[in-house]
Amino acid sequence: MGCCSLLLPCVVSTGGGVVFGYELAIISGALLQLRVDFALSCVQQEALVSALLFGALLASMVGGSLIDWQGRRKSILFSNGLTLTGTVLLLITSYPALLLGRVIVGFAVCISSMSCCIFVSELVQPERRGVLVSLYEVGITIGILTAYAVNYLMADTQGGWKWMFGLAAVPTLVQLVALCCLPSVTQSQAEPLEPTRGYNYLSLFHTKDNMRTRTMIGLALVLFQQLTGQPNVLLYASTIFYTLGFHNHTVVLASVGLGLVKVLSTLLSMALSDRVGRRPLLIGGCSVMAISLMIIGLLCTHSHVDEMACVSKDISSNANITATYKANVTVNENETAINGGARLEAKSPFHAPAANAVVLLSLMAVVGAYSIGFGPLTWLLLSEIFPAEVRGRAFAFTNCFNWSAHLLVTSTFLNLVDAIGLPGLFVSYGAIAAAAAVFFCKILPETKGKSLEDIDQELRLNQFYQSEDCCSFASKRNRPPQYQKVLSEDMSG
């Protein structure tokens, strides 16, 4: 595939990520204006924020069959059409239209996220697969930062929320044009494949072709990435900084710093995934996350947080809501919105500058390690470990657990803080990250530089990369990989 042809898959992958990240984050600033223009109560605000997640969860349940039956390319085109339709609905001055538009957009971006990763993984050569599939995660981080920038620029514009929602059409159209311009000679690689082995959803739980182990790996990837608390680290970053004694202006800088670390770390992972390999990046990322999360937990022992009651649903309290939001930066606005106005406030904040600096560096390490490991590699590995005939349905099945875990983790954060405290919660996240590192070190295969057919063959024969060298960068560069036969009874033990 030449440079010009390679550019088009890059645009398709990155464009899908940009749309995903933008649609996910743009509600942060739009909600401030919508709350006033539509006199929204706390419940209505929560419903509007959660509508996208509900649409994505719905798509993860039914989208797999669409992807396998209609093909990856047609599924992306379908998601583009849905995104544009949802965007039009979001421009209507009606709360029901906003809810429906958000659900449609959520459904669309979930279909796009699954289709793009599979489409690109099947389209490019093995030595470039890691880079190009990881571009999707890069696009997500760019989309999030773009959304925050648009929120800032349109904050004081009358009806600015329409511009915020409407601008999502730009990357969608770019992706659509790039997809239509892909050479026809490559399109067959992303079209539906003949089900030569008769796979269906139930096949994901069978021992035949080692499908049960593949499903276990896929579920571990999506569940561990959520249960290590990454959504809350980003979602409540500004609140955590404030709780630990950071002042408002330092909260701004710290939150922006986390965003920049996420983008740069994702780019680093993209560059290393095809050179270092998936295993060392993922296992190393989990290990760094475990250490950093536990450090944060230990340094939080001197702080105490309380959950504040939700702001009154009466619109007369909007002045109080606005005052609360003015005290926080745009990055923090999404945190308050998702909790319907709930926030955390420090009772006895930990003011030691040295401890604050360590907490900031540790949070950056958590975000960076996640963005090098779980962030891009989860979707890359999911697009590699399943057979082509059932890849879409397997991707959708695991993605369903991903969105469910995401909702669970974010919706229980305040309750868990109240029950076990912020220190206990971060230590728990760290313990889960450590368990993830051990699990992946034992069972995760190395897929670097292999064709999808070779990966499928090795997994069907229960051949896994030797665990003794799971984190040794040098040894893997200097000598060929060795494999061992892992018996089914060993896997079940």
Residue, then its C-alpha position, 0 to 999 in steps of 0.5 A: m500500500g503506497c503512501c497516498s493509499l496509506l493516508l486514507p486509512c489514517v484519515v478514516s481511523t483518526g477521523g472516527g476517533v476525533v468524532f468520538g472524543y468530540e461528541l463525548a466531551i462537547i456536552s461539558g460546555a454545552l450543558l451550561q447554556l442548555r441548563v439556562d435556555f431549557a430550565l433543566s433540572c438535575v435529573q434532566q441534565e443527568a439524562l442529557v449527559s447519559a443519553l450518549l452512553f445509553g446509545a453507545l451501550l445499545a449499539s454495543m449490544v446489536g452492532g456486532s451483527l451489523i458489522d459482520w453481516q454488512g461489512r466494516r466499510k458499510s457500517i462506518l458509512f452507516s455510522n456517518g449517516l447516523t452522526l449527521t442525523g443526530t447532529v441535525l436533531l441536536l440543533i432543534t430547540s427542543y429537549p426531547a430532540l436533544l435527548l434523541g439526538r444524543v442517543i443517536v450520536g452515541f449509537a453512531v460513535c459506538i458503531s464507528s469505534m468498533s468498525c474503524c478498528i476492525f476495518v483498519s486492522e484488516l486493511v493494512q500490513p501487519e507491521r503497520r497495524g499497531v500504528l494505524v489502529s492506535l490512530y483511533e485513540v489519538g483521534i479521541t484525545i484530539g477530539i476531547l481537547t478540540a471539544y474543550a477548546v470549542n466550549y471555551l470559545m463559544a462560552d459567551t456566545q448566544g446559542g453557542w451550544k448549537w455551534m458546539f453540536g453542529l461542528a461535529a459534522v466537520p470531522t464526520l464529513v472528512q471521514l466520509v470523504a476519505l472512506c469513499c475515496l479508498p481504492s476499490v481494490t482494498q474494499s474487499q478486505a473489509e467486506p463481509l467474510e464467508p462464515t467458513r467455521g460457522y461462528n455465532y455469538l455462542s461460539l465465544f464461550h466454546t472451547k473450540d478454536n480456543m474461543r473461550t480463552r480469547t473471550m476471557i482476554g477480551l473481557a479482561l482488557v475492557l473490564f480492567q481498563q475501567l475498574t482501574g478507575q481511569p474514567n474517574v481519574l480524568l472525570y474528577a481530576s480537577t475535583i481531586f486537585y481541589t480536594l487536596g488543596f490546589h487553588n483554582h488557577t493551579v487546578v486549571l494548569a494541572s487539568v490541562g497538563l493531564g490532557l496534554v500528557k494523554v495526547l503525548s502518551t498516546l502518540l508514544s504508544m502508537a510509535l512503540s506498539d509495532r516496535v516494542g510489542r503489545r505485551p510489554l506496553l500493556i503490562g508495563g502500563c498496568s504496573v506503573m498505574a498500580i504504583s502511581l495509584m497507590i502513591i496517590g492513595l497514601l498521600c490522600t490520607h490527610s484529606h477528607v471529602d464529603e459529597m454535597a447535595c444536588v443543587s435544587k431542581d428549581i430554576s431559581s437556583n441557577a445563579n448558585i449553579t453558575a457561581t459554582y461553575k465559575a469557580n472551576v475550569t471547563v475541564n471540571e464542568n463535565e464532572t459537575a454536570i455528570n453528577g447533576g450538580a454534585r461536587l466534592e469539597a475539601k474539609s481539611p485539605f492537604h496543603a503540603p506543596a511537596a505532596n501536591a507535586v507528587v500527587l500531580l506527577s502521580l496522576m500524570a503517570v497514571v494517565g500516561a501509563y493508561s494512554i500507553g497501555f490500555g488506551p490504544l492497545t485494548w482496541l488494537l488487541l480486540s481487533e486482532i485476537f478474534p477470527a474474522e468471521v465473528r470479529g464484529r460480534a466479539f468486538a460488540f460483546t466485549n464493548c458492551f461490558n466496556w460501556s457497562a463498566h464505564l457507567l458503573v465506575t463513574s456512577t458509584f464514585l461518590n458513593l465509594v468515596d463516602a464509604i471507603g474514602l478517597p485513599g481507600l478507593f485509589v489503593s483499590y484501583g492500584a490493587i486492581a491494576a497490579a492484578a491486571a499486570v499479573f493476569f496479562c503477564k500470564i495469558l496475553p499473547e504477543t501479536k506484534g508483526k503477525s498477520l491476522e491469520d497467523i494470530d488466529q492460527e496460534l490462538r487456535l493451537n493454544q500457543f502463547y508467548q513465553s511468560e518469562d520474557c514478558c517485560s524484557f524489551a532487549s531479549k525480544r529484540n535480540r532473539p526470535p519469540q518462543y512459544q509454548k503449548v498451553l493446555s486447556e486444563d492449564m487455562s482452567g486451573 
